[in-house]
Amino acid sequence: MKKTNIKILIESMRILSREIYCEDGVATAAIAEAAERLDELNDQLADQSDLIRKLKLDIEELEGRLNG
């Protein structure tokens, strides 16, 4: 099964939370909160990925200085 792009999944969940009907609102609130949490986690993952890329470049630069 192909995985849905995370941004599409998040936006789909936001739309679902607004469009579906639930008498007590628990399901819609849970879907909305899940979308928000996924969005936050996705942002954190992107930040961590950027940091890892920068650290790799720093390591390569230091190795070059030591070996050069």
RATA-V589157 format. One record per backbone hydrogen bond with DSSP energy under -0.5 kcal/mol. NH is the residue of the N-H (numbers start at 1). CO is the residue of the C=O. E is the energy in kcal/mol with one decimal. If there is no record, write none. Layout:
<<NH & CO & E> <NH & CO & E>>
This chain:
<<9 & 5 & -2.5> <10 & 6 & -2.6> <11 & 7 & -2.3> <12 & 8 & -2.5> <13 & 9 & -2.3> <14 & 10 & -2.1> <15 & 11 & -2.3> <16 & 12 & -2.7> <17 & 13 & -2.4> <18 & 14 & -1.1> <18 & 15 & -0.6> <19 & 15 & -2.2> <20 & 16 & -2.6> <29 & 25 & -2.3> <30 & 26 & -2.5> <31 & 27 & -2.4> <32 & 28 & -2.3> <33 & 29 & -2.6> <34 & 30 & -2.4> <35 & 31 & -2.1> <36 & 32 & -2.1> <37 & 33 & -2.6> <38 & 34 & -2.6> <39 & 35 & -2.2> <40 & 36 & -2.5> <41 & 37 & -2.8> <42 & 38 & -2.5> <43 & 39 & -2.2> <44 & 40 & -2.4> <45 & 41 & -2.5> <46 & 42 & -2.2> <47 & 43 & -2.3> <48 & 44 & -2.6> <49 & 45 & -2.5> <50 & 46 & -2.3> <51 & 47 & -2.3> <52 & 48 & -2.5> <53 & 49 & -2.2> <54 & 50 & -2.3> <55 & 51 & -2.6> <56 & 52 & -2.4> <57 & 53 & -2.0> <58 & 54 & -2.2> <59 & 55 & -2.6> <60 & 56 & -2.6> <61 & 57 & -2.3> <62 & 58 & -2.5> <63 & 59 & -2.8> <64 & 60 & -2.1> <65 & 61 & -2.0> <66 & 62 & -2.3> <67 & 63 & -2.4> <68 & 64 & -1.5>>
